[in-house]
Amino acid sequence: MKFTQYFLYVRQRPDRAKIRMEWIEDTIKNQAYKEVQCDGRIRKWKRIEEEDKI
């Protein structure tokens, strides 16, 4: 899967450390909500039930 350099950079932040790649891939494929920003970037959201247990 391809990602932007910005996305890869942001993923390295300490507050993003617990986000798993499989969660990201699943959200991209099966998002619950999608928003196109005014600059053309696309945001996708999905509730991660597994994360609630951490």
C-alpha positions in Angstrom: 0.0 0.0 0.0 1.3 3.5 -0.9 1.3 6.4 1.6 2.4 10.0 1.4 5.6 11.2 3.0 3.5 13.4 5.3 1.5 10.3 6.5 4.6 8.3 7.1 6.2 11.2 9.0 3.1 11.8 11.2 3.0 8.0 12.0 6.3 8.3 13.8 5.0 10.7 16.4 4.8 9.3 19.9 1.1 9.8 20.2 0.6 7.6 17.1 2.8 4.7 18.3 -0.1 2.4 19.3 -1.9 2.7 15.9 -1.4 -0.6 14.1 -0.8 -0.8 10.4 -3.6 -3.4 10.0 -6.1 -0.9 11.6 -5.0 1.7 9.0 -5.3 -0.7 6.1 -8.7 -1.9 7.2 -10.0 1.7 7.7 -8.8 2.6 4.2 -10.7 -0.3 2.7 -13.8 -0.2 4.9 -14.2 3.3 6.3 -17.4 4.3 8.2 -17.1 8.0 7.2 -15.1 9.8 4.5 -14.5 13.5 4.1 -12.7 15.3 1.3 -11.0 18.4 2.6 -10.9 21.7 0.7 -7.2 21.1 -0.2 -8.2 17.7 -1.8 -6.9 15.5 1.0 -9.2 12.6 2.0 -9.9 11.7 5.6 -11.4 8.3 6.4 -12.6 7.2 9.8 -13.6 3.9 11.4 -14.1 2.9 15.1 -11.5 0.4 16.1 -13.1 -1.8 18.7 -9.9 -3.6 19.5 -8.3 -0.2 20.5 -11.1 0.3 23.1 -9.7 -2.7 25.0 -6.1 -1.4 25.3 
